[in-house]
């Protein structure tokens, strides 16, 4: 480790001497979650939400002396925020309630994912190119790796997270304050939009030492993602560049949405939450409609997720990039 730090310190003066140009970019766009939840058969359009990023590129070895305006390869650093979300009780394509493919499962989540990533970009000029050319358009492809942190949460209570404030999901698509089999119809409710329930804490798939079928530990909220992208750039002038970009982010976890394989059994939940009130909360949080499982592994239990498919999301964005210039002397520079 000491050798690594020493090498870094020795190379730093040369890096400082060469860093005279860099591009700083801000982007905003649409994020679409792809995972275990969804009422569409193919791409989950109804999962659309927001995303944003700040990117630094062209900052290594770019001393402004090259005759080429745009180099074929460059390294970029990106800091991003993406909101992943889905709610299986929301109407889609004119369908609602039990008409929806996964309404009876009725699972929903939101995960504000914050990431730091690095990537290698290959740029190619569209049209004339050369040392003295001034191209207007360029394309690029990118691949990299990043670390992303986020907690999947759910809106499962109207107010405080107590069992009396739970939602009841009726077959007609309404949300009420009483179960459907009660003699009274109950009041129709709207979700309050507050994602108060940290799903990881409630062992929704039996994670933990009390698991009957495995000793799986609770999943990690910090995960590795692989971004891959393609885009088109318009060079407005020598400083300002406008871009459109499409990215696909693949993850090595299946728990960005808190859903992967099966429902927790009641024995597993009781082992993790021996207090009766917390046990009732855990049953509801794992299976919000009460129709997904009877508490045992068997024919009456529907699949909660597909563990063979990892989670992912897409990000379509518009970006504005500005080239900054500065002069800074290194120890051995001028």
N, C-alpha and C positions, 0 to 999 in steps of 0.2 A: 504493500500500500504506500509506503514512504517513497518508493521509486516512482510510482505513478504521480504522486504530488510533485516530486522533484522535476520530472519530465514536463509536467504541465507548467510549472513556474519558469522553466528554461525556454519553453516555446511561446509563452505569453507575450514577451516583448515583440517577437516577430509578428504574432497575430495582431497585436495592437497597431503595429506599424502598417500592416496591410489592410486593415479595416477602415476604408475611406468611404465606402458606399454600402447601403443596405436598403431593403424594401420593407416597409411596415404596412400591413394590410389589415383591414377590418371587414368582416363578412357577416351577413345575416341571412337566414333562410328557413326552410321547412325540414323538420326531422320526422321521419316515419319509422316507428318501432316495428321490428320483425321478430316474433318470438312465439311462445306457446299460446297466447291469447289471440282471439280474433273471430269475428263473425263473417268475414269475407273468406272465400275459398282460396284466393291467390294473394295478391298484394294488399295489405291492410291500409287502404286509403283513409279510413276513419281514424287512424292513429296519428294523423298529422298534427304536429305541434311545432314549437319554435326552437331555434338554435342560433348560436352566434360564436364567433371565433376572432382571435387576434393572432396574426401570423407575422413572423420575422423570417425573411429569406434573403439570399444573396449577400450574406454577411461574412463569409469566410473567403479570404484571398481575393477580395474584390477591391482593388486599389484604384479603380477608375482609369487605369492606363491602357486597358485592352481596347483594341479598335472595334471589337464587337459590342453591340449594345446589349445583347442577350446571350448568355452562355448556355450551352446545351444541357448541362447538369448543374443543379444547385441543391443545397441543403436548406430545409426550412424547419423552424420551430413553431409550434402552434399551441395556444391555450384556448380551450373551448368549453362551452356549456350547451348541453342538449337536453331537452325535456322529452323523456320517453313516457308514454302513457297509453292506456287502453281501458275501456269500460265495457264489459260484455252485456250490460243491461241497457246500453244506449241504442236507440233505433238506428238502423242502417238500411239505405236503399228502399225506404218505404215500409220496411218490416220492423215489427216491434214485438216485445213480449216473447211468448213461446214460439213465434214464427222465426226467431233468430236461431242460428245454428247452435250457439253456446249459451243462450240466455239462461237455461236451467242451471248451468254451472255458475254463472253470474259473478265471475271474478273480475276485479279491476285493480289498477295500480297507477302510481306516478313515481317516476324516478328522475330527479334533476341530477344529471351526470356531468361532473366536472373533470376535464382531462388535460393532460400535458403530453404532447407527442412530438416526435421528430420524423422527418420523412425525406426521401430523395426524390427529386423531381427531374424529369426529362422534358426539356422544352424544344419545340420545333417551330420554325417560322413558316407561316403560310404566305407564299409569294416570294418576292425577291429577297435574297439574303447575301450578306457579304460585309466586309469591313466598313464600307462607307454607306451601306443601305440603311434606310429608315422604314422598316416594315410597320404595318398597321395592325396586323393580326398574327396571333401565335396560338398554338395548341400545346397541351402538356398532359402528361400522365404522372401519377405519383403513387408511392407506396411507402409505408413506414411502420412504426410501432409506438404505442403510447400506454400510459397508465391512467385509469379512469376511476373516479370515486363517486358513489351515489348510493342512497338508501331507498329501496322500494317501499312506498307507503300507500295507504288506502284510505278512502273516505267511506267509513262504515258506520258512523254514528252522527246523529243530529244533536250536536253539542258535545258534552263530555263523553268519554269512552266508557260508558257503563251499559250493561245489558239492556236496561229499560229504554235506552236511546237508540237501539239498533234499528236498521231498516228491514222491512219485509217486502220481498219481491213477488208480486202477484203475476199470474200467467198472462194477464192482459197487458203487461208492461208497466203497470203503475207501481209506485213505491208507497207503502203505507206504514202505519204505526201499529198494526195488528196482523197476525198471520191470516192467510187466505181461508183456512178452514174454521175460523172463528165465526160465531153467529152474528157478530157486528162487522160491518164493512170497514170501519176504521177511517181515519183521515188520510187523504192523499198527501204525500210529502214530496218535496224537492230536496235532493242532496245539497248540503250546505257548502260544498266545495272546499272544505277544510280536510286535508289529508293528515289526519291525526294519528294514524295507526302505523307504527314501525313494524312491518311484516316480519322482518328477520327475528325479532324478539319473541314471536309467537310460535315458532317451530311448526309452521303450517304443513310440512311434509314429514314430520316425525324426526327431524334432525336432533341429535344429542345423545347423551349416554343412555337415555331410556328407550331408545328405538328397539322395536321388537325384531326387525328384519335386517338392520344394519347399525353400525356405530358411526354413521356419518356425522361429522361436525357441522355446526351452522356455517353457512357459506360466508365468504368474505365480501365486504362492500368495496374493496379495492381490487380492480381487475385489469388484466392486460387486454388491449384491443389492437387489431391490425387494420389501419385505415388504407384504403385503396381509392384512387380518384382519377378523374379525367375532366378536362375543362378547356375553355376557350378564352383567350385574352385579347383585349383591344387596347393598343398603346396610344392613348389619347395625346400625350406629349412625352417628352423625355423624362418627366417626373411622375406623371399620373397614369396608372393602368387600371382598366376596368375588366372584371372577369366574371364568368359564370362557371360554376364547378359542381360536379356530382361526385359524392363520396359514398362508399360502402364501408361500414365498420363491422368487422367480424370479431367475436369474443370467444374466449376459451371457457366461459361460464354459461350456465343455463339459468342463472338466477337474477338477471337484471330486472325481471318481472316477478320474482319470488315464486315462480312456477317452473317445475321441471318434470316430476314423475308422477307420484301418487299422493293421495290424501293421507294425512296422519291417522292412525287408528286412535280410538278413544283411549285405549290403554296407554299408548305413547303420550298422548296429551295429558292424561291424568298423572303420569309419571313426572312430566315436566311441570305441571301446574296442579299440585294436590289440593290447593284451596278450591272449594266448590265454585265460587263466583268466578275465579280466574279460569277454571276449567270450562265453564259455560262460555266465557268470552273466547277462549282458544278454539272451541268447536265452531263457533260462529265465524270467527276470523278466517279459519281454514276453509270453511264451506259456507259462504254467506247466504245462499238460498236454502241450505239444508237439504238439497236434492242430490248432491254430488256423491255422498257416501253415507252408509249406515253405521260407520265406525269400525268396519272390518274389511279385510282384504278379500274380495270375492266378486261374484257376478253382479252384485248390487252396487258396486263401486265403479263409477265412471272414471276414465283416465283424467288425471288433473293436468298432465302435460306430456311432452315427448322428450325424454332425456337424451335421445340420439341426435337431436338438433340443437345446436348452441344458439344463443341469442345474437341479434345483430340489429343495426339500424342504418338508414340511408339519410343523407343530408344534401339537399339541393340548395345552393346559396349564390348570392350575388356579392361580389367583393370589390372594394376600392383600395388600391395599393399606391403608396406614395414613396418615392425614392428620396432618402435623406443623404446628405453629404456632410462630411466633417473632416477636419484635419487634426490629428492627434499624434504627437511624437512619442515613439517608443524609446526604450533605453538605448537601443542601437540605431534608432531611426533618425530622420533629419528634422 
